[in-house]
Amino acid sequence: LCFTGLSSNSGELPLFFSLHQNHPNPFNPVTKIEFDIPNQSNAKIIIYDLLGKEISTLVNEQLKPGSYSIDWDGTECASGVYFYSLVTNEFAETKRMVLIK
């Protein structure tokens, strides 16, 4: 499944881990996922289907502190509800998104 490159957004360093709601949501076929990393961490962004099956790993790397965004292209996926998670050694959060074709 497709994604476009991870980009770091300049500005102040975040104080907390945070996973933002994707936008647009609902989306067709591309959506942006943004997240904050307050200290150097191995971070993963993982997409799951409604049954909890892992669909795609968008990020799996050591990241420096900062705010990041990545686009996910759901062209290859069916319409429906998906979940995306930010997982680090210190933090995990999951949010819901809807793909409408």
N, C-alpha and C positions, 0 to 999 in steps of 0.2 A: 504494500500500500504506500501511496505517495505522501511525502511531506516535503516542504521547502525548508531551507536551512534555518538553523537556530540563530537568532539574532539577539544581541545584548543591547538593551536600551540604556543610553547614557543618563546620567543624573545622579541623585543621591543614592547611597547604598541603603538597601532595605534593612529594617531593624528586626524583622520577623520573616519566617517562612510563610509563603502565601501562594495559594493556587486560585487564580481568578476565574470567573465564569467566562466560558468561551463566547466569542462573538463573531459573526451573528449566530443566534440560536433561536429558533431552528435555522439550519443552514443547508445550502445546496450549491455545489458539492464541497466548498472549502470553508473552513472556519479557523480562527486564530485562537491559540491557547497561550495565556500569559502567566508567568509565575515569578516569584521573588525568592532569592537565595541570600540569606544574611551573612553566611560564612562559607568558606570553601567546603564543598560537599560533593560526594558522588550522588548525582541526581538522575532519576528515571522519570520519564513521562510515558505512561502506558495506556493504550486504548483497549477497552473491553466491550464485548457485545452484551446484550441484555442477560444472557445466561452466565456471564462471568468469564467467557472464553477470551483469552488474550488475542487481539486482532493485530496489534502493531506496537512496537516500541519506538517512539519518536526520538527520545533522548536517553542515553545511557552513558554518561561521562562525568568526569570530575569538572565541576564548574566553580569559577571564582565568584565571590559575592557580587550580586547585581540583580537586575530585573531582565527577564528574558521573554521572548515570544517565539512561537513556532506555528506554522500553518499546517493543518491536516487536510488532506484531500480524500474525501469519502467516495470518490467516483466508483471505486471497485466494490463498494458495500451497498447492501440493501437499505431502503428506508427503514427507520426505526430509532429506538433509543440506544444510545451508547454511553459509556462511562469513561472518564479519563482520570488518571491518578498521578499525583506527584509523590514520589517515594524517595526519601533520603534516609540516612542512618538515624536522624533525629526527628523526622517529621513524615507524616503520610496524610494525604487528603484526596478525596475522590469527589468529582462533580459529574453531573448528568448533562447530556446534550442530545439533540434530536436532529437526525438527518431526514430531510423530506425531499423526495425526487419527483 
